[in-house]
Amino acid sequence: MKNIVFKVIKYLGTVLAFFNLLMFFAMRPCWSGISSTIGYGQNGKAILYYLPILICILFFLIAISDIVLKKLFNKNWLHITYLAVSFVFFVVIMVIIKLGAIDYMRFIWPKFFEALGLLAIVLALYCLVFIYPKSILKDSKLYKYCLIGLASLLMILIALNFSINRITYKPVVYAVEDKYQIIFSTNSEATAWVEVDGVNYYDTYNGSTKKFSKIHKIELPMAVLDAAKKYTVHTQRSIYCGPFGGFLGKDISLTSNFKPVDTSDGIQYLSFSDIHMNVRQAAKTASFIEKYDFLVLAGDIISDVETFDDANFNNLVAYTITNGEIPVVYARGNHDVKGRYAEVLHKFVGAKGEDFYYNFYFDDIYGIVLDIGEDHDDDWWEYYGTSHYDEYRDKQVAFLEEEIAKHEYDHFAYHLAVCHIPPVFVNYRHNHEDIKARLTNLLNQMDIDMFLCGHQHEIMIFEPGLITPNTKLNYNPNFKSGTYNGYLTDFNFPCLMISKQGFTFSDDQPLSKTKSHIGLFIDVDLTNKKETCRYINGKGEDVNVMNMFYDKNYGTKIVIDLDTKEFMPN
C-alpha cells in the first residue's frame, strides 16, 4: 500500500510539472499582461518584461529535472518535495487564470493542446527508440505491414492535398461604398463566385480566378443585389492547377435570400460592439428584434486574431445574427489589430482595399466608418516599437475633408457614423487627444444623426451640449465611479456607446462568464424627424440607462430630434 501511495505521488508530480510547463507556454497571449501586472509598464525595467520567458524556462527545467533526478535519486522524500513544488506553481497558474487569463482561454487551450501534441510526438519517438526494440512488436510482421500501410496512405493523401470541399463559414454581405462584399470560407483551397440573377461575379486576382484561397471575397454593385433579392455562392475545390491545365472539383453552392435596406417606412438597425467571442449571448439578444434593415458590428468581436478561424469570427457572428440575408457594416476594433491574421483581416471583413475607413450608402442613408486603430499612443510599451498609426489616422482626416468638400451626404436623409474608439471621449491618459479633436471638428460639419462606438464595455451616452467640453469629467453621483476620468471633445452630434456584458446598466459580468450581451436597437422615423434608441439585454428587456457623467436618467428609451440633435423627454 505504501509503495502504491508513493508511486501515485511520483507520477502526479510529473503530470503537474508538465501541465505547468505546457499551460504557461500556452499562455503566451497573456505574457505582456503578466509583465504589466508586475510593473513593467510603470517603471520600465526590462527584466520585468522578460520575466514570463524566464518563468517558462524555469518550468522547463523543473519538468526535465523530474526525469533526471528520479533516475539518479529514486527517493520518496524527493517525490514528495517535487509534488509540493509542482503544486505550488500549479496554484500560481490558477491564480493567473483567475486574475485575467480566463478571458483568453479560448486562445490558450488550442495552444496548450498543440504543445501537448508535440510532447506526445517526443514521447512516441522515445518509445520508438528505447522501448520498441525491447518489445514483442518488433517481431510482428502484421504490425509492421499495418504500420507501413497506414504511413503510405497518409503520405498519398498529403501528397494529393486530399480534402472534401465544403463551405465552413457561410456568406455575409458587407456594405462598402456603393458595393456589397460577399464573404465566405471553404475548408479546401478553391475557386469561388457569386451568382446573382444569372450573372456570375468571380473571386479574382488581377483578372485570374483565385485558386489557392480558403477565404473568398466577391464584390458586386449594391443595385444588382438589391434588385435581385437573392444570391448564390459557388465554390469548386482546386484539385490540380498546373501551369498549362488543371481540373476542379464538384460545384458546391448555397443560395440565400436578401433584403435590401428600404427607408420608405423609416430605418431600423441593430448594433453590437465588444462581443469578445460571446456569440451565443449576442445572438440571443438579437433574436428579440424581429425586423431591422442592417447590422452594425463596431469592433472587438474577438479578442485576438491569431488564426484563420479567429479572422472568420466576425463572419460567424454576422451570419448567426443575419443568416446572410441583410447587410452588415463593420468597424475594426483595437483587439482586431492583434495577432498573426490581423495583417490580412481586410480579406475577411468589409474593407476598402486594406483600409478600414470608408463611406457606405443605403437607400437614403449616408454612412461613415472610421478606424483609430490601437487604443494607446504609438509609443506605448505594449507595441514594442511596431505601432505606427499616426499617419493612418491623418489619412482619415484627409478622407473626411474630401467628403466635406464633396457634400455628398447632403443628398441623404440620415447620416450615420461608426468608430470603435469614440472620438468624442478622451480618457485620463489623454490618448489620441489631438486626432480626436480634429476628427470631432470635421464630423461636426457633416450633420451626423448618430455616432456609434464601443471599446469601454460600458453604456455611455454622449449628449451634445450637456457637459462642458474639454473639462475634467465628474461621475454621476448615482453611478459607481471608475477609471474613465478624462474629458469630452466639443461635439454637436449624438454619440452612443455599445456594448456591455450583463443584463443592466450597472451589471458587471466578466467576459468568461457573460450570460447576456446588451445590444442597441435604433428606430428612425424620417417623417417626424426623430430616432428612438433602446438598449436590449439577453432576456429581450429594455435596459434603463443613465448618463455616467451627469445626473440624468434616460429611462428605457432615448428619443433624439434629428433636426436639433436634442435629446427629447420620453
Summary of the structure (lengths in Angstrom):
residues: 570
radius of gyration: 27.8
end to end distance: 75.8
largest distance: 89.0
contacts: 1814
relative contact order: 0.08
helix: 40%
strand: 26%
